[in-house]
Amino acid sequence: MISIGLGEDFNGYDRTIDTHIKNIRQKIEPDPRNPKYIVTVHGVGYRLGGEKKGDSHDI
């Protein structure tokens, strides 16, 4: 997501993406502590649409 949005040369990643994801979750998730729409994939990043495996996209 960083390389797409900001270019590979971006050095300012200090939980910036995590903070934005948290804020988005608070707005769209029925229960932000148990997200359904934006799911964390440990070691990879985030996945949109966590309800169905295989139909979602990793960020």
C-alpha positions as CSV (number, residue, x, y, z in Angstrom):
1,M,0.0,0.0,0.0
2,I,2.9,2.4,0.8
3,S,4.6,1.8,-2.5
4,I,1.4,2.3,-4.5
5,G,0.3,5.4,-2.6
6,L,3.5,7.1,-1.7
7,G,6.2,5.5,-3.8
8,E,8.9,3.1,-2.7
9,D,11.2,5.9,-1.4
10,F,8.8,6.8,1.4
11,N,10.6,6.6,4.8
12,G,8.0,8.0,7.1
13,Y,6.3,4.8,8.0
14,D,6.0,4.8,11.8
15,R,2.6,3.3,12.3
16,T,1.0,5.8,9.9
17,I,-0.8,3.2,7.9
18,D,-1.9,1.4,11.1
19,T,-3.4,4.6,12.5
20,H,-5.3,5.3,9.3
21,I,-6.7,1.7,9.3
22,K,-7.7,2.1,12.9
23,N,-9.6,5.3,12.1
24,I,-11.3,3.8,9.0
25,R,-12.3,0.7,11.1
26,Q,-13.9,3.0,13.7
27,K,-16.1,4.5,11.0
28,I,-17.1,1.4,9.0
29,E,-16.9,-1.6,11.3
30,P,-19.9,-2.6,13.5
31,D,-17.3,-3.8,16.1
32,P,-13.8,-2.3,15.4
33,R,-12.2,-4.7,17.8
34,N,-13.4,-7.6,15.7
35,P,-13.2,-6.3,12.2
36,K,-15.0,-7.9,9.2
37,Y,-14.2,-5.5,6.4
38,I,-10.5,-4.7,7.0
39,V,-8.7,-7.7,8.4
40,T,-5.1,-7.7,9.6
41,V,-2.9,-10.4,7.9
42,H,0.1,-10.7,10.2
43,G,3.4,-10.4,8.4
44,V,1.6,-9.2,5.2
45,G,-0.6,-6.2,6.0
46,Y,-4.3,-5.9,5.6
47,R,-7.0,-7.7,3.6
48,L,-10.3,-6.1,2.5
49,G,-13.5,-8.0,2.9
50,G,-12.4,-10.6,5.4
51,E,-15.7,-12.5,5.3
52,K,-14.8,-14.8,2.5
53,K,-11.4,-16.4,1.9
54,G,-10.0,-16.1,-1.6
55,D,-12.3,-13.3,-2.6
56,S,-10.5,-10.5,-0.8
57,H,-7.5,-8.5,-1.7
58,D,-4.3,-8.0,0.4
59,I,-3.0,-4.5,0.7
